[in-house]
């Protein structure tokens, strides 16, 4: 079977019926690693500046991720669930692609609008405002990522729900 880059519902159905092979799981894990690496370096490329706010963003995103993973684990059935990592990595591809595309679009909107709205006339420190906006954006995108994964995990763990939603 093919890797589902976008069609999360098809993947949910396949996972719910244990139709994703170990080799496919490896492909999903590799794609997830590439997405994560790209996202990290894209952040560096766009000019992340080291400082206390970046450290706070790192802490916030880490906490959100840990909470998100815990929720995903629970939605998968907790200790009674099965194939948690397989499902997490597989679902991370279509959800990750969607979140990444949203981030790229929002980033381009930032590049276009922030310099026009956030100026030295309207704000004392425009760069700090940009950093705060990035802080909020990264936290929000991380919440969206794990929220969608948890939603689909619940559907996979309960196959009768995999067709709906």
VEXLOTI-62941 format. One line per field, with one value per residue (C-alpha): residue number from 1; chain; x, y, z. Coordinates in steps of 0.05 Angstrom, whole numbers, always signed. Example, Ala and Ser with C-alpha at 12.3 -4.5 7.8 and 13.67 -1.06 7.14 Angstrom:
REM residues 2
nr = [1; 2];
kette = [A; A];
east = [+246; +273];
north = [-90; -21];
up = [+156; +143];
***
This chain:
REM residues 165
nr = [1; 2; 3; 4; 5; 6; 7; 8; 9; 10; 11; 12; 13; 14; 15; 16; 17; 18; 19; 20; 21; 22; 23; 24; 25; 26; 27; 28; 29; 30; 31; 32; 33; 34; 35; 36; 37; 38; 39; 40; 41; 42; 43; 44; 45; 46; 47; 48; 49; 50; 51; 52; 53; 54; 55; 56; 57; 58; 59; 60; 61; 62; 63; 64; 65; 66; 67; 68; 69; 70; 71; 72; 73; 74; 75; 76; 77; 78; 79; 80; 81; 82; 83; 84; 85; 86; 87; 88; 89; 90; 91; 92; 93; 94; 95; 96; 97; 98; 99; 100; 101; 102; 103; 104; 105; 106; 107; 108; 109; 110; 111; 112; 113; 114; 115; 116; 117; 118; 119; 120; 121; 122; 123; 124; 125; 126; 127; 128; 129; 130; 131; 132; 133; 134; 135; 136; 137; 138; 139; 140; 141; 142; 143; 144; 145; 146; 147; 148; 149; 150; 151; 152; 153; 154; 155; 156; 157; 158; 159; 160; 161; 162; 163; 164; 165];
kette = [A; A; A; A; A; A; A; A; A; A; A; A; A; A; A; A; A; A; A; A; A; A; A; A; A; A; A; A; A; A; A; A; A; A; A; A; A; A; A; A; A; A; A; A; A; A; A; A; A; A; A; A; A; A; A; A; A; A; A; A; A; A; A; A; A; A; A; A; A; A; A; A; A; A; A; A; A; A; A; A; A; A; A; A; A; A; A; A; A; A; A; A; A; A; A; A; A; A; A; A; A; A; A; A; A; A; A; A; A; A; A; A; A; A; A; A; A; A; A; A; A; A; A; A; A; A; A; A; A; A; A; A; A; A; A; A; A; A; A; A; A; A; A; A; A; A; A; A; A; A; A; A; A; A; A; A; A; A; A; A; A; A; A; A; A];
east = [+0; +22; +41; -16; +12; -55; -112; -114; -182; -155; -95; -140; -181; -118; -89; -155; -156; -81; -66; -2; +59; +123; +159; +106; +115; +189; +173; +125; +178; +230; +183; +166; +241; +250; +190; +217; +287; +261; +217; +276; +323; +270; +264; +338; +337; +283; +326; +313; +352; +381; +355; +308; +246; +272; +288; +217; +189; +230; +204; +132; +134; +167; +113; +59; +91; +95; +22; +3; +39; +5; -63; -47; -27; -93; -134; -99; -125; -70; -36; -88; -76; -33; +15; +22; +88; +67; +3; +37; +90; +41; -10; +46; +58; -8; -21; +51; +47; -17; +13; +78; +40; -1; +64; +95; +34; +30; +105; +98; +39; +84; +140; +91; +49; +92; +139; +79; +41; +96; +140; +181; +124; +73; +118; +180; +213; +185; +232; +208; +136; +156; +188; +125; +83; +129; +125; +49; +49; +96; +56; -9; +18; +44; -24; -58; -11; -22; -96; -106; -62; -101; -167; -145; -114; -182; -213; -160; -168; -243; -252; -326; -309; -257; -308; -341; -310];
north = [+0; +71; +124; +171; +241; +276; +227; +217; +182; +127; +118; +115; +60; +20; +28; +9; -56; -69; -63; -22; -67; -59; -35; +18; +38; +48; +93; +134; +140; +162; +214; +239; +247; +287; +331; +343; +359; +405; +442; +451; +478; +521; +555; +568; +591; +643; +674; +646; +688; +657; +687; +677; +679; +623; +583; +595; +574; +510; +495; +510; +468; +411; +413; +416; +357; +315; +330; +316; +249; +230; +247; +208; +148; +153; +159; +97; +58; +72; +11; -33; -2; -30; -6; +63; +82; +54; +94; +156; +157; +138; +191; +241; +243; +269; +311; +336; +354; +394; +430; +444; +473; +517; +540; +557; +598; +633; +647; +680; +721; +743; +763; +805; +836; +842; +895; +936; +930; +924; +985; +1029; +1079; +1030; +988; +1004; +938; +909; +849; +829; +832; +787; +738; +738; +724; +666; +640; +639; +609; +551; +534; +537; +493; +442; +439; +431; +375; +333; +349; +321; +260; +246; +253; +203; +156; +151; +134; +81; +50; +45; +20; +33; +107; +104; +114; +174; +242];
up = [+0; -12; +38; +53; +49; +57; +63; +138; +137; +91; +137; +198; +166; +148; +217; +251; +211; +221; +147; +153; +147; +187; +123; +113; +185; +172; +113; +156; +211; +160; +130; +200; +215; +151; +168; +238; +213; +159; +209; +257; +204; +173; +240; +240; +168; +183; +236; +305; +354; +416; +480; +538; +495; +449; +512; +538; +470; +473; +543; +523; +460; +500; +553; +500; +464; +528; +544; +472; +471; +536; +507; +444; +486; +525; +461; +434; +494; +544; +572; +538; +470; +415; +361; +393; +360; +293; +295; +321; +266; +211; +231; +240; +165; +138; +199; +198; +124; +137; +197; +160; +101; +148; +182; +115; +94; +161; +158; +90; +116; +174; +126; +86; +141; +204; +175; +154; +220; +271; +262; +308; +305; +332; +378; +418; +399; +335; +335; +404; +379; +321; +371; +414; +352; +334; +405; +402; +332; +350; +412; +373; +316; +366; +401; +334; +314; +376; +379; +309; +324; +388; +349; +297; +350; +383; +316; +302; +371; +360; +288; +289; +292; +237; +181; +214; +227];
***
